[in-house]
Amino acid sequence: MFTLKQCIDYALQNQYSMKNAALDEIIASDKVREVTGMGFPQINGSVQLSNNDPLRRMFIEGTGTPSFLTGGYAIPSGQVVGAPNFFQLKSSGDASISISQLIFSSSYIIGLKAAKTYKELSANATQQTKIQVIESVTKAYYLVLINEERIKLFDKNVARLDSLLAQTNAMNQSGFVEKIDVDRLQVVYNNLKTEKEKFSNLFELSKLFLKYQMSLPMESELILTEKIFDFKIENIDQQKADYKNRIEYSLLESQKRLQQLELKNYRLAYLPGIAAFANAGEFSQSPEFNYFTKSNLWYNYGLYGITMSIPIFDGLQNSYKTQQTKLKLKKMENDISNFELAVDLQIKSSEVNLKNNLSSLESQSKNRELAEEVARVTKIKYAQGVGSSLEVVSAETSLLEAQTNYYNALYDALISKVDYDKANGNIK
């Protein structure tokens, strides 16, 4: 059992586009945390155990005199030999921990602001998805209700024609009307039943479409508790365009701020970056790979300091990036101006469409009432023998057409009201 509000609430909880929008918001939040984490201390540890077998030799240039590096032998002057490495043992081990801390970086500061704007952009995108879901569910809901009323109308018309056909058939048996009068009504009756069967299938299809918009399983039962006449279309007042009511405007503004931050980042790119660092560890060497025994000796070491990186010349890359971003920002401003024009047009066109559809609805309502009266009077005249079957068939056909036109006009009016609310940013 669903009202329109319940259908919308269900869709906002279960529609897959809404689920993806919620995931995008979580991703945006994690992105903010990721950028923020760059300003925290960065700590890394490493352990390296290696065994050189054989150990690399060291190269010595001969001097012509004996030396301990050459084992007491004299190597001719200018000759290079590879001698055993007396200064390094075959195995070595190194365990260390390093810490770095960002002190100043213009890119980091701008990145924090950009990450928060990106999160805001994601929230606006979620809001846009909500509006789209509300719009699509509302329109699908109206379609089901309209089709439901038309099914009832088909049932009433079929029952009325069935009664009229039976009455005419009895009159034919009594010799009051000709067989052709029965045949004419039979044709109208058969066509009406065929149309009803077709429309019943379309009605089920419209319910499936509403289930799809709600992301409701197709096998689930869907019963709507409201009727189409529960929804009233109030008189509209001409509204002045307020672009900030439109979520698309907020999206464009967020994108513009991102471009502005990117431009600022390039302009500050030549500021120096400052970071502190520290490194501490233990180092050992051994003639054998015996680092898992107590006989091995380890000695600690450490260093700390500050680094400053100063951009000097980058081949004018940053200058061209700045120029490109300025042009992108100009394009964004053009997009915003174009959107404002589009909103003005949407508001005017939706207002005209709504007024036209309301006028059409009023006209079709009167036509339906007249057609019902004509059909009623024609049936009475025919029963009294002062009317013809052709008049009855014509009146019934006109009534069906008037009823169809009325419900089409009612649906168009409801849909145009949704479009009018969307154009004015009133779908919340």
C-alpha positions as CSV (number, residue, x, y, z in Angstrom):
1,M,0.0,0.0,0.0
2,F,1.7,3.1,-1.2
3,T,1.0,6.8,-1.3
4,L,3.0,9.1,-3.5
5,K,5.1,10.2,-0.6
6,Q,5.7,6.6,0.4
7,C,6.7,5.7,-3.2
8,I,9.2,8.6,-3.2
9,D,10.6,7.7,0.2
10,Y,11.1,4.1,-0.9
11,A,12.8,5.2,-4.1
12,L,15.1,7.6,-2.1
13,Q,16.2,4.7,0.0
14,N,16.4,2.0,-2.6
15,Q,17.0,3.6,-6.0
16,Y,20.4,2.5,-7.3
17,S,21.3,6.0,-8.5
18,M,20.7,7.2,-4.9
19,K,22.9,4.4,-3.5
20,N,25.6,5.4,-5.9
21,A,25.2,9.1,-4.9
22,A,25.6,8.1,-1.3
23,L,28.7,6.1,-2.1
24,D,30.1,9.1,-4.0
25,E,29.6,11.2,-0.8
26,I,31.5,8.7,1.2
27,I,34.3,8.7,-1.4
28,A,34.4,12.5,-1.2
29,S,34.7,12.4,2.6
30,D,37.5,9.9,2.3
31,K,39.2,12.1,-0.2
32,V,39.1,15.0,2.3
33,R,40.7,12.7,4.9
34,E,43.3,11.5,2.4
35,V,44.4,15.1,1.6
36,T,44.4,16.0,5.3
37,G,46.6,13.0,6.1
38,M,49.3,14.5,3.9
39,G,49.9,17.1,6.7
40,F,50.4,14.5,9.4
41,P,53.8,12.9,10.2
42,Q,54.7,10.3,7.6
43,I,56.4,7.3,9.3
44,N,58.1,4.4,7.4
45,G,60.1,1.5,8.6
46,S,62.4,-0.8,6.7
47,V,64.5,-3.9,7.3
48,Q,67.1,-5.2,4.9
49,L,69.3,-8.3,5.3
50,S,71.6,-9.1,2.5
51,N,74.4,-11.6,1.7
52,N,77.0,-11.0,-1.0
53,D,78.3,-14.2,-2.4
54,P,80.8,-13.6,-3.8
55,L,81.5,-10.1,-2.4
56,R,82.1,-7.4,-4.9
57,R,85.8,-6.7,-5.4
58,M,87.3,-3.2,-5.1
59,F,89.4,-1.8,-7.9
60,I,92.9,-0.4,-7.3
61,E,95.2,1.5,-9.6
62,G,98.8,0.3,-9.2
63,T,101.5,2.7,-7.9
64,G,104.5,0.5,-8.5
65,T,105.1,0.1,-4.7
66,P,103.9,-2.7,-2.4
67,S,100.8,-1.9,-0.3
68,F,98.6,-3.8,2.2
69,L,95.7,-3.2,-0.2
70,T,97.5,-5.4,-2.8
71,G,98.6,-8.0,-0.3
72,G,102.2,-6.7,-0.2
73,Y,102.7,-6.9,-3.9
74,A,103.8,-4.1,-6.1
75,I,101.4,-3.4,-9.0
76,P,102.9,-1.6,-12.0
77,S,102.0,2.1,-12.1
78,G,98.8,2.8,-14.1
79,Q,97.5,-0.8,-14.0
80,V,94.1,-1.5,-12.5
81,V,93.4,-4.7,-10.7
82,G,90.4,-6.1,-8.8
83,A,91.4,-6.9,-5.3
84,P,89.5,-8.5,-2.4
85,N,87.3,-6.0,-0.5
86,F,89.0,-5.5,2.9
87,F,86.5,-2.9,4.0
88,Q,83.2,-4.8,3.8
89,L,82.0,-8.1,5.1
90,K,79.9,-10.5,3.0
91,S,76.7,-10.1,4.9
92,S,75.0,-6.9,6.1
93,G,71.8,-5.9,7.9
94,D,70.0,-2.5,8.2
95,A,66.9,-1.8,10.3
96,S,65.6,1.8,10.3
97,I,62.7,4.0,10.8
98,S,62.1,7.4,9.1
99,I,59.8,10.3,9.9
100,S,59.0,13.3,7.7
101,Q,56.7,16.2,8.6
102,L,55.4,18.8,6.1
103,I,55.9,22.3,7.5
104,F,54.8,24.5,4.7
105,S,53.4,23.7,1.2
106,S,51.1,26.0,-0.7
107,S,49.8,23.0,-2.7
108,Y,48.8,21.3,0.5
109,I,46.8,24.3,1.8
110,I,45.0,24.7,-1.5
111,G,44.4,21.0,-1.7
112,L,42.6,21.1,1.7
113,K,40.3,23.8,0.4
114,A,39.7,21.9,-2.9
115,A,39.0,18.7,-1.1
116,K,36.3,20.4,1.0
117,T,34.8,22.0,-2.1
118,Y,34.9,18.5,-3.8
119,K,32.9,17.2,-0.9
120,E,30.4,20.0,-1.3
121,L,30.1,19.2,-5.0
122,S,29.4,15.6,-4.2
123,A,26.6,16.6,-1.7
124,N,25.1,18.8,-4.4
125,A,25.2,16.0,-6.9
126,T,23.3,13.8,-4.4
127,Q,20.7,16.5,-4.1
128,Q,20.4,16.7,-7.8
129,T,19.9,12.9,-8.0
130,K,17.1,13.2,-5.3
131,I,15.3,15.8,-7.4
132,Q,15.5,13.6,-10.5
133,V,14.2,10.6,-8.5
134,I,11.3,12.6,-7.1
135,E,10.4,13.9,-10.6
136,S,10.5,10.5,-12.3
137,V,8.6,8.7,-9.5
138,T,5.9,11.4,-9.4
139,K,5.3,11.3,-13.1
140,A,5.2,7.4,-13.1
141,Y,2.8,7.5,-10.2
142,Y,0.5,9.9,-12.0
143,L,0.5,7.7,-15.1
144,V,-0.5,4.6,-13.0
145,L,-3.4,6.5,-11.4
146,I,-4.6,7.9,-14.7
147,N,-4.5,4.5,-16.3
148,E,-6.3,3.1,-13.3
149,E,-9.2,5.5,-13.8
150,R,-9.3,4.8,-17.5
151,I,-9.6,1.0,-16.7
152,K,-12.6,1.8,-14.5
153,L,-14.0,3.9,-17.3
154,F,-13.6,1.0,-19.8
155,D,-15.4,-1.3,-17.4
156,K,-18.3,1.1,-17.1
157,N,-18.5,1.7,-20.9
158,V,-18.3,-2.0,-21.6
159,A,-21.1,-2.7,-19.1
160,R,-23.3,0.1,-20.5
161,L,-22.8,-1.1,-24.1
162,D,-23.4,-4.7,-23.1
163,S,-26.8,-3.6,-21.6
164,L,-27.6,-1.6,-24.6
165,L,-26.7,-4.4,-26.9
166,A,-28.8,-6.9,-25.0
167,Q,-31.7,-4.4,-25.1
168,T,-31.3,-3.8,-28.8
169,N,-31.1,-7.6,-29.5
170,A,-34.4,-8.1,-27.6
171,M,-36.0,-5.3,-29.6
172,N,-34.8,-7.0,-32.8
173,Q,-36.3,-10.3,-31.7
174,S,-39.6,-8.5,-31.1
175,G,-39.4,-6.9,-34.6
176,F,-39.0,-3.3,-33.3
177,V,-35.4,-2.7,-34.8
178,E,-33.5,-4.2,-37.7
179,K,-30.6,-6.7,-37.5
180,I,-28.3,-4.0,-38.8
181,D,-28.9,-2.0,-35.7
182,V,-27.7,-4.9,-33.6
183,D,-24.7,-5.4,-35.8
184,R,-23.6,-1.8,-35.5
185,L,-23.7,-1.9,-31.7
186,Q,-21.9,-5.3,-31.8
187,V,-19.0,-3.7,-33.7
188,V,-18.7,-0.9,-31.2
189,Y,-18.9,-3.4,-28.3
190,N,-16.3,-5.7,-29.8
191,N,-13.9,-2.8,-30.5
192,L,-14.3,-1.5,-27.0
193,K,-13.5,-4.8,-25.4
194,T,-10.4,-5.1,-27.6
195,E,-9.3,-1.6,-26.6
196,K,-9.9,-2.5,-23.0
197,E,-7.7,-5.6,-23.2
198,K,-4.9,-3.6,-24.8
199,F,-5.2,-0.9,-22.2
200,S,-5.1,-3.4,-19.4
201,N,-1.8,-4.6,-20.6
202,L,-0.5,-1.0,-20.8
203,F,-1.8,-0.4,-17.3
204,E,0.3,-3.3,-16.0
205,L,3.3,-2.0,-18.0
206,S,2.9,1.5,-16.3
207,K,2.9,-0.3,-12.9
208,L,6.1,-2.1,-13.9
209,F,7.6,1.3,-14.9
210,L,6.8,2.8,-11.5
211,K,8.4,-0.2,-9.8
212,Y,11.5,0.4,-11.9
213,Q,11.6,4.1,-10.9
214,M,11.3,3.0,-7.3
215,S,13.8,0.1,-7.6
216,L,11.0,-2.1,-6.3
217,P,11.3,-5.8,-7.2
218,M,9.1,-6.5,-10.2
219,E,7.5,-9.5,-8.5
220,S,6.4,-7.3,-5.6
221,E,2.8,-6.3,-5.2
222,L,2.2,-2.6,-5.8
223,I,-1.1,-1.1,-4.6
224,L,-1.6,2.6,-4.7
225,T,-3.9,4.1,-2.0
226,E,-4.5,7.5,-3.6
227,K,-6.7,8.5,-6.6
228,I,-5.8,10.9,-9.4
229,F,-8.4,13.3,-8.2
230,D,-6.7,13.7,-4.8
231,F,-4.1,15.8,-6.5
232,K,-5.2,19.4,-7.1
233,I,-3.4,21.8,-9.4
234,E,-3.4,25.2,-7.7
235,N,-3.5,28.5,-9.6
236,I,0.0,29.6,-10.5
237,D,1.5,32.9,-9.7
238,Q,4.2,34.3,-12.0
239,Q,7.5,33.9,-10.2
240,K,10.8,35.7,-10.7
241,A,13.6,33.5,-11.5
242,D,15.9,32.7,-8.5
243,Y,18.8,30.8,-9.9
244,K,20.0,29.8,-6.5
245,N,16.9,27.6,-6.1
246,R,18.2,25.3,-8.8
247,I,20.6,22.7,-7.6
248,E,22.3,22.8,-11.0
249,Y,23.4,26.4,-10.1
250,S,25.0,25.2,-6.9
251,L,26.8,22.5,-8.9
252,L,28.2,25.1,-11.3
253,E,29.2,27.4,-8.5
254,S,31.1,24.5,-6.8
255,Q,32.9,23.7,-10.1
256,K,33.8,27.4,-10.5
257,R,35.3,27.4,-7.0
258,L,37.4,24.3,-7.9
259,Q,38.7,26.1,-10.9
260,Q,39.5,29.2,-8.8
261,L,41.4,27.1,-6.3
262,E,43.4,25.4,-9.2
263,L,44.3,28.8,-10.5
264,K,45.5,29.9,-7.1
265,N,47.5,26.7,-6.7
266,Y,49.4,27.5,-9.9
267,R,50.0,31.1,-8.9
268,L,51.5,30.0,-5.6
269,A,53.5,27.1,-7.1
270,Y,56.8,29.1,-6.9
271,L,56.7,29.4,-3.1
272,P,59.2,27.1,-1.4
273,G,58.2,23.9,0.3
274,I,59.5,23.1,3.7
275,A,59.6,19.7,5.5
276,A,61.5,18.2,8.5
277,F,62.9,14.7,8.5
278,A,64.5,12.3,10.9
279,N,66.0,8.8,10.3
280,A,67.2,6.3,12.9
281,G,68.3,2.7,12.7
282,E,70.8,0.0,13.4
283,F,73.4,-1.4,11.1
284,S,75.5,-4.5,11.2
285,Q,78.0,-6.5,9.0
286,S,79.2,-10.0,9.4
287,P,81.3,-12.5,7.5
288,E,78.4,-15.0,7.6
289,F,74.7,-14.7,7.3
290,N,74.1,-15.1,11.1
291,Y,71.7,-12.3,12.0
292,F,69.4,-14.6,13.9
293,T,72.1,-15.5,16.4
294,K,73.3,-13.6,19.5
295,S,76.9,-13.3,18.3
296,N,76.0,-10.6,15.7
297,L,76.7,-7.0,16.7
298,W,74.4,-4.1,15.8
299,Y,75.2,-0.4,16.0
300,N,72.8,2.4,15.9
301,Y,72.9,5.6,13.8
302,G,70.6,8.6,13.2
303,L,70.2,11.9,11.4
304,Y,67.6,14.7,11.2
305,G,67.2,18.0,9.4
306,I,65.0,20.3,7.4
307,T,64.7,20.4,3.6
308,M,63.5,23.3,1.5
309,S,62.6,22.9,-2.1
310,I,62.6,26.1,-4.2
311,P,61.3,26.0,-7.8
312,I,63.6,28.0,-10.0
313,F,62.7,27.3,-13.6
314,D,60.3,24.8,-15.1
315,G,60.4,25.7,-18.8
316,L,57.4,28.0,-18.3
317,Q,55.1,25.0,-17.7
318,N,53.4,26.5,-14.7
319,S,52.8,29.7,-16.7
320,Y,51.0,27.9,-19.4
321,K,49.0,25.8,-16.9
322,T,47.9,29.1,-15.3
323,Q,46.8,30.5,-18.6
324,Q,44.8,27.3,-19.4
325,T,43.1,27.4,-16.0
326,K,42.1,31.1,-16.6
327,L,40.5,30.1,-19.8
328,K,38.7,27.2,-18.2
329,L,37.4,29.6,-15.5
330,K,36.1,31.9,-18.2
331,K,34.3,29.0,-19.8
332,M,32.8,28.1,-16.4
333,E,31.5,31.7,-16.1
334,N,30.0,31.4,-19.6
335,D,28.3,28.2,-18.6
336,I,26.8,29.9,-15.6
337,S,25.5,32.8,-17.7
338,N,24.1,30.4,-20.2
339,F,22.4,28.4,-17.4
340,E,20.7,31.5,-16.2
341,L,19.3,32.2,-19.6
342,A,18.2,28.5,-19.8
343,V,16.4,28.8,-16.5
344,D,14.6,31.9,-17.6
345,L,13.4,30.1,-20.7
346,Q,12.4,26.9,-18.7
347,I,10.3,29.0,-16.3
348,K,8.5,30.9,-19.1
349,S,7.9,27.8,-21.2
350,S,6.8,25.6,-18.3
351,E,4.4,28.4,-17.2
352,V,2.9,28.7,-20.7
353,N,2.6,24.9,-21.0
354,L,0.9,24.7,-17.6
355,K,-1.6,27.4,-18.4
356,N,-2.3,25.9,-21.8
357,N,-2.8,22.4,-20.3
358,L,-5.1,23.8,-17.5
359,S,-7.1,25.5,-20.2
360,S,-7.3,22.4,-22.2
361,L,-8.3,20.4,-19.1
362,E,-11.2,22.7,-18.4
363,S,-12.3,22.5,-22.0
364,Q,-12.1,18.7,-22.1
365,S,-13.9,18.4,-18.9
366,K,-16.9,20.4,-20.4
367,N,-16.7,18.3,-23.5
368,R,-16.8,15.1,-21.5
369,E,-19.9,16.3,-19.6
370,L,-21.6,17.3,-22.9
371,A,-20.7,13.9,-24.5
372,E,-22.1,12.1,-21.5
373,E,-25.4,14.0,-21.7
374,V,-25.7,13.5,-25.5
375,A,-25.1,9.7,-25.0
376,R,-27.7,9.6,-22.3
377,V,-30.3,11.4,-24.3
378,T,-29.6,9.5,-27.5
379,K,-30.0,6.2,-25.6
380,I,-33.4,7.3,-24.2
381,K,-34.6,8.4,-27.7
382,Y,-33.4,5.1,-29.1
383,A,-35.3,3.1,-26.4
384,Q,-38.4,5.1,-27.1
385,G,-38.1,4.4,-30.9
386,V,-37.5,8.0,-31.9
387,G,-33.8,7.6,-32.5
388,S,-31.6,5.5,-34.7
389,S,-28.8,3.1,-34.0
390,L,-26.4,5.3,-36.0
391,E,-27.0,8.1,-33.5
392,V,-26.3,5.8,-30.6
393,V,-23.1,4.5,-32.2
394,S,-22.0,8.1,-33.0
395,A,-22.8,9.3,-29.5
396,E,-20.9,6.3,-27.9
397,T,-17.9,6.9,-30.1
398,S,-17.9,10.6,-29.2
399,L,-18.2,9.9,-25.5
400,L,-15.2,7.5,-25.6
401,E,-13.2,10.1,-27.4
402,A,-14.2,12.8,-25.0
403,Q,-13.3,10.7,-22.0
404,T,-9.9,9.8,-23.5
405,N,-9.2,13.4,-24.3
406,Y,-10.1,14.4,-20.7
407,Y,-7.8,12.0,-19.0
408,N,-5.0,12.8,-21.4
409,A,-5.5,16.5,-20.6
410,L,-5.5,15.8,-16.9
411,Y,-2.3,13.8,-17.1
412,D,-0.7,16.6,-19.2
413,A,-1.7,19.2,-16.7
414,L,-0.3,17.2,-13.7
415,I,3.0,16.6,-15.6
416,S,3.3,20.2,-16.6
417,K,2.9,21.2,-13.0
418,V,5.8,18.9,-12.0
419,D,7.9,20.5,-14.8
420,Y,6.9,24.0,-13.6
421,D,7.9,23.2,-10.0
422,K,11.2,21.8,-11.3
423,A,11.9,24.9,-13.4
424,N,11.4,27.1,-10.4
425,G,13.5,24.9,-8.1
426,N,10.5,24.0,-6.0
427,I,11.1,20.2,-6.0
428,K,12.7,19.5,-2.6
